[in-house]
Amino acid sequence: MRRLRLTVVSSPVLARYRAFWLASSRELASPDPARSIVETVSVRSAARRVGRVDRPFAGAVNGFALGSASVPELTSGATGISQVDPRLVIPG
């Protein structure tokens, strides 16, 4: 039996040379919460691949904010605003 997966893309954020967004996905029949990761792409070259940060956020995330280094540093969700710890390393 094939499991159905729901993926939601949200919270687009533009930085100087990158675009970021959240990709949250979960299996429809699973009681587990959605897994949210950040995806990013260079805005200078359409030929550059999408970068994915493989470490999911702790808990359900509805949005994020970039810090001074143009990487996601804050997340917001049902439990409020949290700092991303350890910091995310964005693929080049």
VMD Tcl script that draws the C-alpha trace (Angstrom):
set ca {
  {0.00 0.00 0.00}
  {1.36 3.40 -0.99}
  {1.46 6.07 1.73}
  {0.25 9.52 0.78}
  {2.47 12.44 1.75}
  {1.27 16.02 2.12}
  {3.85 18.76 1.48}
  {3.16 22.44 2.13}
  {5.48 25.23 0.95}
  {5.17 28.52 2.86}
  {6.90 31.58 4.31}
  {8.96 32.86 1.38}
  {11.77 35.19 2.50}
  {14.17 37.09 0.24}
  {17.70 37.95 1.30}
  {20.42 39.75 -0.64}
  {21.42 36.82 -2.88}
  {19.09 34.01 -1.77}
  {15.44 33.11 -1.50}
  {14.29 30.88 1.37}
  {11.05 29.03 2.11}
  {9.70 26.38 4.47}
  {8.79 22.93 3.21}
  {6.67 21.01 5.72}
  {5.65 17.45 5.00}
  {4.07 14.47 6.72}
  {2.37 11.22 5.87}
  {-1.40 11.68 5.88}
  {-2.17 8.53 7.90}
  {0.61 9.15 10.43}
  {0.00 10.68 13.87}
  {3.53 12.17 13.76}
  {3.75 15.96 13.37}
  {4.88 17.56 10.15}
  {8.63 17.79 9.53}
  {9.67 21.32 8.52}
  {12.92 22.11 6.73}
  {14.29 25.22 5.03}
  {14.96 25.18 1.30}
  {16.96 27.88 -0.45}
  {18.08 28.90 -3.91}
  {20.47 31.54 -5.25}
  {18.67 34.49 -6.80}
  {21.75 35.32 -8.90}
  {21.73 32.13 -10.96}
  {18.76 30.01 -11.95}
  {21.20 27.23 -12.79}
  {22.15 26.72 -9.12}
  {20.41 23.84 -7.41}
  {17.96 24.20 -4.57}
  {19.73 23.78 -1.25}
  {18.00 21.85 1.49}
  {18.88 22.00 5.15}
  {18.45 18.38 6.23}
  {18.01 19.08 9.93}
  {14.31 19.55 10.67}
  {13.16 22.18 13.15}
  {12.08 21.06 16.61}
  {8.28 21.05 16.65}
  {5.86 22.46 14.12}
  {7.08 25.67 12.48}
  {4.81 28.22 10.78}
  {7.43 30.78 9.79}
  {11.00 31.95 10.27}
  {13.09 35.12 10.31}
  {16.58 35.73 8.99}
  {19.35 37.10 11.18}
  {22.15 39.49 10.32}
  {24.11 36.75 8.50}
  {21.11 36.10 6.19}
  {20.42 32.66 7.63}
  {17.26 31.58 9.50}
  {17.77 32.42 13.18}
  {14.24 32.58 14.61}
  {11.20 30.34 14.11}
  {7.58 30.80 15.07}
  {5.04 28.09 15.80}
  {2.39 26.94 18.25}
  {4.81 27.30 21.17}
  {5.81 30.87 20.28}
  {9.08 32.27 18.93}
  {12.24 30.18 19.31}
  {15.88 30.64 18.38}
  {17.35 28.12 15.94}
  {19.98 26.23 17.95}
  {22.37 25.05 16.68}
  {22.47 27.55 13.82}
  {21.65 26.31 10.34}
  {24.42 25.93 7.79}
  {23.10 26.94 4.39}
  {24.56 25.02 1.43}
  {26.57 27.12 -1.03}
}
mol new
graphics top color blue
foreach p $ca { graphics top sphere $p radius 0.5 }
foreach p [lrange $ca 0 end-1] q [lrange $ca 1 end] { graphics top cylinder $p $q radius 0.2 }
display resetview
